[in-house]
Amino acid sequence: MIDIYFWTTPNGYKVLLFAEEAGLAYTIKPVNIAKGEQFEPAFLRISPNNRIPAMVDSAPAIGTEPVSVFESGAMLLYLAEKTGKFIYSDLKGRVEVLQWLFWQMGGLGPMAGQNHHFAHYAPEKIPYATTRYIKETNRLYGVLDKRLTDRAYIAGDDYTIADMASYPWIGPYERQGQNLDDFPNVKRWFQTIAARPATVRAYDKGKAINTAPTVNEESKKLLFGQTAAVVKR
């Protein structure tokens, strides 16, 4: 059994996508980040970066002690290696998956996240910052669109953890100031993944946990402007 510490954010949905696709036995442990539950000492022992998602695998492939993992990319890789699913076994294919997984972790996710922040949540509008991140998000969409020109999925013909990592971050494309009609290959890929039964199940489970906006005036105090003090408790 795997416990998935989850909230309804793009990073949170990545792991639910894998769990549903692979048919894993798992339990969702909601961590309401709008209420500051990510700073609870018990959660910090699992996720020292005070971010969701995180997970605890009580039946690891090797050994008997539970294994805890934080960082969504690490979680996807852990699950892929444990199950042998959604990652290629040959070296070339594995490299394709990993480099695009890291592309999402280091590029698409952080840049789209900053896009969201400055366009929608910053207490004062800073045109330079807003424009900078909208344009960078646009560039990354262009990179992905070009990549998908001659293949069904990001790493090749098969659906992999590279796709699971990127899909939830393309979901809020309108809030990111993007138009999928400008990126026909991304649009085709996005619609294909959205129609997968496991994707529908994952998002339905998320909606059953939370339909309220994660960021409101009260939660801004918890989510933005943190210092080292929040992890010293």
Secondary structure, DSSP 8 states (H G I E B T S, - for coil): -EEEEE-SSHHHHHHHHHHHHHT--EEEEE--GGGTGGGSHHHHHH-TT--S-EEEESS-SSSSS-EEEESHHHHHHHHHHHHT-SS-SSHHHHHHHHHHHHHIIIIIHHHHHHHHIIIII-SS--HHHHHHHHHHHHHHHHHHHHHGGG-SBTTBSS--HHHHHHHHHHTTTTTTT--GGG-HHHHHHHHHHHTSHHHHHHHHHHHHH--S-S--TTTHHHHSS--GGGG--
